[in-house]
Amino acid sequence: MTAFRYSAADARLVTVSGPGLVADNRLAVSPSRTTDEAAGVLTVHDAGGARSVAVRVLPAPGVPADMVVAPAALIHEYRATPEEGWELASTDARTPAVLELELPPGPSLEEATKLLRGAPLVHGHVFAHDLQASPDCWIDASGTLLRVRQVLDDSGRPLHGLFRIGPNTQLTLFAPGERSGVDIVVLADCSGSMSIEDIPETAGHEGKWFSRLRTSSYISRMKALIDALGAMIDARTRYDGVRTRFALVGFDDGQQPVFPHQWGMEEVSDVHSVQRLRGDVTLLSCRSGRGTDIGGALHKAGELLHHHGVPGNERLVVLVSDGAHYAPVPDERSGESVLGTQDPVSLMEDLHAGLNIRLHAVGISDEALFDRWWQAQRHRPGWTAEAPEHMVPNHRMLRELVTVAGGDRQRIGGLDVLEEYFAELGSGVVRAVGRPARPRLPALQLTPGELAAEPGRRVAAADPQRRRTWDKAVEDALLAHARVCEASLARLGHQLFRSSPPNDSTRLRRQCADRAEFTAWLSVAYQIFNERLYTPLRIPKKDPAKVLDLPQLAAPFWDGRMSELHELRNFYHHDRDMEERADRNRTAGAIVHKHTGNYAPSEHDTDAWCALQLALVRNLAAICNEALAILNAAPDPLSDSEKPEPVPEAGPGDSGRIRIKSQGYD
């Protein structure tokens, strides 16, 4: 990569809108400054300090050496103007081994997986993650925004900093528990080696597990598994309304149903089923001298998911094992062996291809943990420097199984790894997507002739009166939003809107001047007022009394004004060529015409885009104010003498509040 630096003192900043090479955070520069695409940082300076954004810099033929071509929406968001200094500099970016993205509202996990797998602009994308004071990071996959959940290195450790998605980056999708029904069969290794007590009680991050009070410094591999399964039960049972079936199978050279007690699967959806599952988990135990038939266990898991799973749910096998000795063991030697004539890897490949079953593998203990424990046993009679092979953790087969089964990355370690994995599994499900598609870059929006004549476009200054009107309208909307959150917390025990990052309100206040800026603003307004809205209010139902404890709230949210925001957001984010789409999308065209008098305003019709933006924000303020009036008119929270009997396993919002059915948010 050739290092480069541009600034307002020696370069022109040209903005373009619409689909093309320069969009999202992609910028174009002259091939004379850099021959390969690179990661960069665009920094804007003003009286309030410096604002920086990670960008992808692409060489484009025809761009003069003293010019930077940037997306109008990005420049407007970061408020780069002639009076302010700006700089663009190349920088180093790491390539992550694993990039985990979160499933957004709208598409199913299957749809989002297909979309992400084929997105042509994900490969090479540059982004910043988990930097101090940085907001959530979103990646555009063919018009669908996916939030970056975590970035990992080859060993599964979280990373933060500046990244560039490479050809070998493994993409995964996380579907939160309220979005994902998942049928789970946990295969628990119950062979003799699981009784080995080589798992430190305080394994993991410093200070994380020191609060545990136990009677010894080590616990058995089986005890670690039992403790970790409790974390999954705690997390998964927080989600109401998601049909999930579960089975726990213990295996050695055969298989035994642990939960439910007969072969099958059972929904864990109420207090009684949760209590039964907790009790049955504690029944897991080791049987010494028995082999490890992984193939037979996988075959049984496939049968259970095929015959007892919920149609449409994810099908997941979680194999938890310390890894038996894989080579056949001669009769004269003692120890464990993998039994069964069918190759477990081939069997899992068939289950994945034929029944769409995915596998996660969790390896208990590792060579370092075992070696530390084994060296501490040197005082025992019969100890040898080289431990018996059947006792040593071996996770080679687990890695092979994950590779063919389209599952999550393999996890290996002690108690902290197990508990972290099962808690995460309880809160959602991870789908492996694979490597990013080969990049297919679109053409630059400006021709060489247009670039040569381009003086440099900037965000136009707004009319003062129009600006004052806009400022008042957006402040009214934000104030109403804050008040309805406060009132709903007092009356219902939860806020109608989840909290937004502080910079979202700043972005909402920006008045647009063209279609690109309106599209960027629309995304922010949608996130604040729709994506973070209490889930039962987001989708209109025939009978609001069935989903809402205060059914009157349906009136302002379901009368069509909120749906205008939803329809426009989908229209502009999924097909931004409005002239082409206007005749085919009458709904969006009618909304635009209603507020502007024009079905398809031109890209730079500032009057039309400002009018549409103003109408939407006034609608949002009115919705919140009407909801506030309904909340204020609702009965006061019940007094102590009027409260119903406590309900077991109630959510945190139930205590001392109007009883609610669910507190889910997308």
Number of C-alpha atoms within 10 A of each C-alpha: 12 11 12 13 15 21 19 18 9 11 18 20 23 20 22 22 20 18 17 16 23 27 22 20 21 23 26 23 24 19 17 13 16 19 14 12 20 24 24 25 22 22 18 22 18 14 6 6 7 12 14 15 17 24 27 22 27 22 18 23 14 17 23 19 15 14 23 21 29 24 24 25 27 22 21 23 16 17 17 22 20 14 9 12 15 22 17 23 17 22 16 14 18 16 20 22 20 26 21 21 24 20 27 20 14 12 12 14 22 12 11 21 19 12 17 25 20 18 19 18 21 25 19 20 22 26 23 21 20 18 11 8 6 13 15 13 15 17 19 17 17 16 15 21 18 20 18 21 18 18 22 18 15 11 12 14 11 14 17 15 13 22 22 23 23 18 16 14 20 19 23 26 27 26 22 21 24 19 22 23 22 24 27 25 27 23 25 27 33 29 28 22 28 28 18 20 20 25 26 23 22 19 18 15 9 8 9 11 15 12 9 9 10 9 8 9 12 18 18 19 25 28 19 25 25 21 16 20 23 18 19 20 20 15 17 22 19 18 22 15 12 17 17 23 22 22 27 27 24 22 27 26 22 18 21 19 17 20 25 18 13 10 17 20 24 18 17 20 18 12 14 11 15 17 12 13 22 17 12 17 18 16 12 20 18 20 16 15 15 20 25 28 23 29 21 22 25 24 15 19 27 23 14 19 25 16 10 17 24 18 12 11 17 22 24 26 23 22 24 23 29 28 28 28 21 16 10 10 15 9 7 6 7 12 20 25 23 22 21 16 9 13 13 23 21 15 18 25 21 15 22 20 13 9 13 17 23 25 31 25 25 28 24 28 30 19 13 13 18 20 16 13 17 19 14 11 13 12 8 8 7 7 13 12 8 9 13 11 13 18 20 22 24 20 24 12 17 25 17 16 23 23 18 19 25 20 24 22 22 19 21 23 19 23 26 19 20 26 20 15 18 24 20 19 23 23 21 20 20 24 25 21 21 18 21 22 15 15 15 12 12 12 12 20 17 17 12 15 10 12 17 13 8 15 12 16 15 17 18 12 10 15 8 9 9 14 15 11 11 22 15 12 21 23 16 19 22 19 15 21 23 17 16 24 20 17 20 19 17 18 21 22 21 20 21 26 22 16 12 13 12 9 11 15 16 11 17 22 19 19 23 27 23 23 25 25 25 22 22 23 23 23 21 21 24 19 13 20 24 21 21 18 21 20 18 20 20 20 11 16 13 7 10 18 12 11 18 16 15 17 14 15 19 21 16 19 22 17 11 13 17 19 16 16 23 20 15 20 20 17 20 21 18 12 13 17 15 21 14 11 16 17 13 11 13 12 14 25 22 17 19 23 15 13 17 19 14 14 19 21 20 14 19 14 13 19 15 23 26 23 17 20 22 20 17 21 23 18 19 26 21 18 23 26 20 18 26 22 13 19 21 15 10 13 9 13 16 14 9 8 6 9 14 10 6 10 11 9 11 15 15 11 18 18 13 19 19 19 20 17 17 20 19 16 19 19
